[in-house]
Amino acid sequence: METGFTSPGPLIVQIGGFAVRWYSLLILAGIIAGTLLSQKLAPERKVAPEVLSDLVVWLVVGAIPMARLYYVLFEWQRFAGEPWWKVFAIWEGGIAIHGAILGGLLAGWLFCRRNGYSLLTMIDLAAPGLILGQAIGRWGNFFNSEAYGAPTNLPWKLFIPEANRPPGMAAFAYYHPTFLYESLWNLGVLALLLFVFFRFKNLRPGSIACLYALAYSVGRFWIEGLRLDSLMVGPLRTAQLVSLAGIVLGAVGLWWLNRRSARQEAP
């Protein structure tokens, strides 16, 4: 008898035309959990917790539309034959974290500029909450039977319904649960960020955000290589290209901040 992960389906409950979906619920849970964590961390950097509540509203307003726009731009052919409103149907799945990060950064910059806060300090506080939210939100892909990898017979394999399998692979029922790999990786990144946050309290602002970019991107680059449903730019996987940029920017940012800090502290 075959064993493995099997999604119970995307719906929690449906009454007539009203439906509650796991995908939406898990994104909401990730936002709430991430906000609570960032609020807990805020006093460690002499920031009032309520400031993080205000910031999160801006981040969500900037992140979710950009996450959907990013996805739609790279999957435009998928929507060509659909009703126009499907472009906005994020409750059915189809958002990209890299788009969310870009939108969130822009919104965060506007928030800090408007209210006189340090952007680097704010994104340091937001980064642990973000990676926690990502770890939770990835489970939405499980319920939607998406974000999976190549066929496998490993004990933790994921059953994908035939309607959700790639063209030409209907005979393969079980696949790598890459959503699970990324969720676990993100929890590891969270542990790393929290360790560094509390252990090295004199780090220059921006260091935690750079470490997030570096550590998350390393895992995403590897996991993306296993997926069968990646967003593509020609023959290249978009997320791997962005992850390479994240690795470089994170590493260079850490080096630059530490170098500048060392120069300032030199006698």
Backbone hydrogen bonds, N-H to C=O, Kabsch-Sander energy under -0.5 kcal/mol:
donor,donor_aa,acceptor,acceptor_aa,energy
5,F,157,K,-2.9
7,S,159,F,-0.6
12,I,20,V,-3.5
13,V,20,V,-1.3
15,I,18,F,-2.9
18,F,15,I,-2.1
20,V,13,V,-2.8
21,R,19,A,-0.5
22,W,10,P,-2.6
25,L,21,R,-2.1
26,L,22,W,-2.8
27,I,23,Y,-1.9
28,L,24,S,-2.4
29,A,25,L,-2.5
30,G,26,L,-2.4
31,I,27,I,-2.3
32,I,28,L,-2.4
33,A,29,A,-2.8
34,G,30,G,-2.6
35,T,31,I,-2.2
36,L,32,I,-2.4
37,L,33,A,-2.2
38,S,34,G,-2.4
39,Q,35,T,-2.4
40,K,36,L,-1.8
41,L,37,L,-1.8
42,A,38,S,-1.6
44,E,41,L,-1.4
45,R,41,L,-0.5
45,R,42,A,-1.9
46,K,43,P,-1.8
47,V,42,A,-1.8
51,V,48,A,-1.5
52,L,48,A,-0.8
52,L,49,P,-0.7
53,S,49,P,-1.3
54,D,50,E,-2.0
55,L,51,V,-2.5
56,V,52,L,-2.6
57,V,53,S,-1.4
58,W,54,D,-1.4
59,L,55,L,-2.6
60,V,56,V,-2.9
61,V,57,V,-2.1
62,G,58,W,-2.1
63,A,59,L,-3.1
64,I,60,V,-2.0
66,M,62,G,-1.0
67,A,63,A,-2.8
68,R,64,I,-2.0
69,L,65,P,-2.7
70,Y,66,M,-2.6
71,Y,67,A,-1.6
72,V,68,R,-2.9
73,L,69,L,-2.5
74,F,70,Y,-1.3
75,E,71,Y,-1.1
76,W,73,L,-0.6
78,R,75,E,-1.2
79,F,75,E,-0.8
79,F,76,W,-1.1
80,A,76,W,-0.7
80,A,77,Q,-0.6
82,E,79,F,-1.4
86,K,83,P,-2.0
87,V,84,W,-1.4
88,F,85,W,-1.4
89,A,86,K,-1.2
90,I,88,F,-2.2
92,E,89,A,-1.7
93,G,90,I,-1.9
96,A,67,A,-1.3
100,A,96,A,-2.0
101,I,97,I,-2.5
102,L,98,H,-2.0
103,G,99,G,-2.6
104,G,100,A,-2.8
105,L,101,I,-2.7
106,L,102,L,-2.0
107,A,103,G,-2.4
108,G,104,G,-3.0
109,W,105,L,-2.5
110,L,106,L,-2.2
111,F,107,A,-2.5
112,C,108,G,-2.6
113,R,109,W,-2.5
114,R,110,L,-2.3
115,N,111,F,-2.1
116,G,112,C,-1.7
117,Y,112,C,-1.3
119,L,117,Y,-0.5
122,M,118,S,-2.2
123,I,119,L,-2.6
124,D,120,L,-1.5
125,L,121,T,-1.7
126,A,122,M,-2.0
127,A,123,I,-1.9
129,G,125,L,-0.6
130,L,126,A,-2.5
131,I,127,A,-2.4
132,L,128,P,-1.8
133,G,129,G,-2.3
134,Q,130,L,-2.3
135,A,131,I,-2.0
136,I,132,L,-1.9
137,G,133,G,-3.0
138,R,134,Q,-2.1
139,W,136,I,-1.5
140,G,137,G,-2.2
141,N,138,R,-1.4
142,F,138,R,-0.6
143,F,139,W,-1.5
144,N,140,G,-1.5
145,S,142,F,-1.2
146,E,141,N,-2.3
149,G,176,H,-3.1
150,A,226,L,-0.9
152,T,174,Y,-1.5
157,K,154,L,-2.0
158,L,175,Y,-3.0
159,F,5,F,-3.3
160,I,173,A,-2.4
164,N,161,P,-1.9
165,R,162,E,-1.2
169,M,166,P,-2.0
172,F,169,M,-1.6
173,A,171,A,-0.6
175,Y,158,L,-2.5
176,H,150,A,-2.3
178,T,176,H,-1.9
179,F,147,A,-0.8
180,L,177,P,-1.0
181,Y,177,P,-1.7
182,E,178,T,-2.4
183,S,179,F,-2.2
184,L,180,L,-2.6
185,W,181,Y,-2.5
186,N,182,E,-2.8
187,L,183,S,-1.7
188,G,184,L,-1.9
189,V,185,W,-2.4
190,L,186,N,-2.5
191,A,187,L,-2.1
192,L,188,G,-2.1
193,L,189,V,-2.8
194,L,190,L,-2.6
195,F,191,A,-2.2
196,V,192,L,-2.5
197,F,193,L,-2.8
198,F,194,L,-2.2
199,R,195,F,-2.5
200,F,196,V,-2.3
201,K,199,R,-0.5
203,L,200,F,-1.2
206,G,120,L,-0.6
207,S,204,R,-2.1
210,C,206,G,-2.2
211,L,207,S,-2.4
212,Y,208,I,-2.4
213,A,209,A,-2.4
214,L,210,C,-2.3
215,A,211,L,-3.0
216,Y,212,Y,-2.7
217,S,213,A,-1.4
218,V,214,L,-1.8
219,G,215,A,-1.6
220,R,216,Y,-2.6
221,F,217,S,-2.4
222,W,218,V,-1.6
223,I,219,G,-2.8
224,E,220,R,-2.7
225,G,221,F,-1.0
226,L,223,I,-1.8
227,R,223,I,-0.7
227,R,224,E,-0.9
228,L,148,Y,-1.9
229,D,148,Y,-0.5
233,V,236,L,-3.0
236,L,233,V,-1.8
238,T,231,L,-2.5
238,T,236,L,-0.6
239,A,231,L,-0.5
241,L,237,R,-1.9
242,V,238,T,-2.5
243,S,239,A,-2.2
244,L,240,Q,-2.3
245,A,241,L,-1.8
246,G,242,V,-2.3
247,I,243,S,-2.5
248,V,244,L,-2.2
249,L,245,A,-2.9
250,G,246,G,-2.6
251,A,247,I,-2.4
252,V,248,V,-2.8
253,G,249,L,-2.5
254,L,250,G,-2.3
255,W,251,A,-2.4
256,W,252,V,-2.9
257,L,253,G,-2.7
258,N,254,L,-2.4
259,R,255,W,-2.6
260,R,256,W,-2.6
261,S,257,L,-2.4
262,A,258,N,-2.7
263,R,259,R,-2.3
264,Q,260,R,-2.0
265,E,261,S,-1.7
266,A,262,A,-1.0
